[in-house]
């Protein structure tokens, strides 16, 4: 599950959505190393774009497996409401930031219906996988009561925390308004909400390579949901391999029936 190196900037893939990418599409056009398309004035290698699409879908398989397993284990016990959102949510929300940041009355900003449909309501904690610069996955734990985004980063050497906060600024600014809008299903005039704080957790187990950050981020999200930050610190590399197998099997069985 390796990534192709040297991806185009994130602005190039604002068209990404939950549409499935079938192998037949790839074969039909015989995509080669020198085939390019232009997205938002950027020249993008098709193989790079296809790799990102497939990688997003793999992460969504992981998150869906975690969501189903967590719900099954907590259906009887009265835990705080927890939601797991797939990677498409971040892509769709990011499209709104250029207009949102220019909006004079952010309380009345209109998020589209599709985004509102997949926005959780009534959840105290929301987990989101986030792909940074199309090469590095981190897990985000959004605690609405504490108003903080905790970053579960398994490869801290790649980004300084100051740069990480800058990348996550659009989410930190928009999420309070989006969740408020989703609950009330309407905007509020002259509403001003404080941005969520962003904090990168310390002592998180580190991956050997950035290419393993996807499955590691998913495992850290699962561990944090079940046991908090202490459970994250106890994650071992062997656990991550086992988790990857579990996620893929669960995804296959969901689509094709129990093996």
C-alpha atoms as one frame of an Amber mdcrd trajectory, in Angstrom:
protein
   0.000   0.000   0.000   2.793   2.381  -0.921   2.303   5.897  -2.179   3.767
   7.320  -5.329   6.300   9.983  -4.401   6.033  13.707  -5.177   2.303  14.373
  -5.244   0.693  17.516  -6.638  -0.478  20.128  -4.105  -3.724  19.555  -2.228
  -5.536  22.179  -4.308  -5.197  19.866  -7.309  -7.530  17.265  -5.873 -10.494
  19.345  -4.764 -12.574  17.333  -7.200 -12.109  14.141  -5.183 -15.373  12.671
  -3.983 -16.828   9.358  -2.837 -17.258   8.141  -6.406 -15.714   4.670  -6.812
 -12.667   4.317  -9.020 -12.944   1.089 -10.967  -9.901  -0.738 -12.378 -11.605
  -0.767 -15.815 -11.336   3.043 -15.899  -7.597   2.782 -15.394  -7.154   0.034
 -18.015  -9.349   1.732 -20.594  -7.182   4.829 -20.805  -3.819   3.032 -20.482
  -2.420   5.642 -18.145   1.335   5.973 -18.511   3.994   7.768 -16.495   3.895
  10.816 -18.788   0.096  11.217 -19.022  -1.154  14.431 -17.420  -4.378  16.334
 -16.919  -4.950  19.873 -15.672  -6.916  20.441 -12.473  -7.355  23.957 -11.122
  -4.474  25.234 -13.293  -2.117  22.553 -11.990  -0.534  19.925 -14.239  -1.173
  16.605 -12.509   0.186  13.174 -13.337  -2.753  10.802 -13.766  -0.940   7.976
 -12.011  -0.429  10.236  -9.003  -4.104  11.218  -8.957  -5.264   7.607  -9.298
  -2.980   6.554  -6.476  -4.463   9.226  -4.201  -8.015   8.166  -5.075  -7.247
   4.546  -4.284  -5.458   5.548  -1.077  -8.465   7.550   0.118 -10.709   4.558
  -0.538  -8.383   2.269   1.440  -8.508   4.626   4.416 -12.306   4.720   4.190
 -12.348   0.901   4.353 -10.289   1.125   7.549 -12.537   3.771   9.115 -15.727
   1.939   8.189 -14.374  -1.226   9.815 -13.492   0.702  12.977 -16.932   2.362
  13.044 -18.813  -0.946  12.737 -16.648  -2.678  15.334 -16.905   0.202  17.801
 -20.691   0.390  17.483 -21.021  -3.379  17.946 -18.914  -3.309  21.121 -20.636
  -0.274  22.618 -24.272  -0.821  21.663 -25.265  -1.847  25.192 -22.918   0.238
  27.326 -23.731   3.915  27.721 -20.653   5.633  26.332 -20.440   9.208  25.124
 -21.539   9.618  21.547 -18.605   8.980  19.209 -18.575   9.385  15.423 -16.068
   8.243  12.800 -15.980  10.231   9.553 -14.332   9.059   6.341 -11.768  10.984
   4.320 -14.340  12.298   1.817 -15.725  14.600   4.512 -12.485  16.578   4.751
 -12.202  16.875   0.972 -15.748  18.207   0.658 -15.405  20.586   3.606 -12.114
  21.972   2.286 -13.896  23.157  -0.869 -15.844  25.654   1.235 -12.916  27.407
   2.906 -12.077  30.003   0.208 -15.669  31.334   0.331 -16.102  30.765   4.061
 -13.047  32.799   5.029 -14.316  35.733   2.916 -17.833  35.571   4.356 -18.704
  38.654   6.406 -21.372  36.809   8.429 -19.988  33.304   8.976 -22.991  32.345
  11.087 -25.105  32.533   7.935 -22.671  30.753   5.648 -24.512  28.070   3.667
 -22.880  24.646   3.757 -24.230  22.397   1.023 -26.781  19.653   1.635 -24.462
  16.735   0.857 -21.939  17.919   3.446 -24.622  18.471   6.076 -25.961  14.971
   5.481 -22.677  13.379   6.512 -22.046  15.769   9.410 -22.629  14.040  12.772
 -24.933  15.675  15.292 -25.050  14.904  18.991 -21.527  13.476  19.114 -19.195
  14.609  21.874 -16.158  13.281  20.017 -15.559  12.984  16.272 -12.663  11.091
  14.675 -11.408  12.107  11.244  -8.512  10.752   9.143  -6.595  13.613   7.534
  -4.185  13.355   4.605  -1.478  16.020   4.749   0.122  17.145   1.509  -1.083
  13.930  -0.146   1.579  11.846   1.547   1.097  11.662   5.309  -1.952  10.507
   7.295  -2.774  11.686  10.814  -5.748  10.899  13.008  -7.823  13.804  14.329
  -9.867  13.621  17.502 -12.310  16.539  17.605 -13.577  17.069  21.162 -16.477
  19.492  20.914 -16.894  20.006  24.673 -13.202  20.810  25.167 -13.145  22.626
  21.814  -9.881  21.063  20.741  -8.519  19.002  17.843  -6.037  16.438  19.131
  -3.655  15.255  16.410  -2.492  11.626  16.513   0.690  11.840  14.446   2.816
   8.743  13.886   5.522  10.545  11.900   6.265  13.798  13.704   9.613  14.323
  11.997   7.905  15.308   8.758   6.016  18.373   9.995   6.604  20.911  12.757
   3.597  21.546  14.956   3.371  25.177  13.793   3.033  24.067  10.161   0.568
  21.357  11.164  -1.628  23.936  12.869  -1.572  26.091   9.742  -2.704  23.162
   7.584  -5.533  22.348   9.996  -6.658  25.964  10.375  -9.543  25.627   7.850
 -10.999  22.718   9.842 -10.442  24.496  13.149 -12.344  27.536  11.867 -15.181
  25.839   9.964 -16.082  22.855  12.161 -17.721  24.878  14.999 -19.996  26.613
  12.473 -20.687  23.423  10.522 -21.688  21.412  13.599 -23.841  24.287  14.879
 -25.527  24.605  11.474 -26.104  20.818  11.228 -27.796  20.719  14.636 -30.090
  23.685  14.004 -30.400  23.099  10.221 -30.208  26.855   9.781 -27.749  29.704
  10.062 -27.603  32.330  12.796 -27.019  35.997  12.034 -23.946  37.683  13.522
 -22.851  34.426  15.131 -19.162  34.389  16.056 -17.606  31.155  17.241 -14.045
  30.701  18.436 -11.859  28.400  16.366 -10.958  25.013  17.806  -7.523  24.734
  19.366  -5.082  22.319  17.695  -2.736  20.177  19.773  -0.392  17.417  18.633
  -0.258  14.653  21.210   3.146  13.679  22.580   4.688  10.205  22.954   2.691
   8.696  20.099   4.369   5.538  18.658   6.189   6.380  15.447   6.015   4.550
  12.118   9.214   3.371  10.431   8.251   5.174   7.226   5.690   7.767   6.163
   4.181   5.229   3.736   2.863   3.281   6.741   1.146   6.329   8.225  -2.256
   5.359   6.781  -2.793   2.120   8.641  -0.978   3.532  11.687  -3.321   6.539
  11.806  -6.354   4.261  11.576  -5.038   2.062  14.403  -4.366   5.125  16.569
  -7.907   6.381  15.965  -9.293   2.997  17.006  -7.094   2.871  20.105  -7.983
   6.415  21.166 -11.708   5.755  20.776 -11.472   2.716  23.023  -8.937   3.806
  25.607  -7.894   7.411  25.163  -4.374   8.728  24.742  -2.876   6.053  27.002
  -4.133   3.314  24.677  -2.462   5.131  21.760   0.878   5.144  23.556   0.652
   1.368  23.981   0.141   0.609  20.269   2.866  -1.702  18.939   4.025  -2.186
  15.363   2.818  -5.806  15.444  -0.645  -4.545  16.447  -0.724  -2.319  13.380
  -0.065  -5.232  11.015  -2.800  -7.267  12.693  -5.170  -4.296  12.497  -4.537
  -3.844   8.759  -5.458  -7.474   8.102  -8.572  -7.083  10.255  -9.696  -3.920
   8.445  -9.282  -5.438   4.985 -11.085  -8.664   5.926 -13.956  -6.688   7.468
 -14.226  -4.557   4.342 -14.203  -7.588   2.062 -16.842  -9.371   4.128 -19.039
  -6.274   4.187 -18.993  -6.152   0.379 -19.032  -9.872  -0.371 -20.388 -11.667
   2.680 -18.616 -13.529   5.466 -15.777 -15.726   4.279
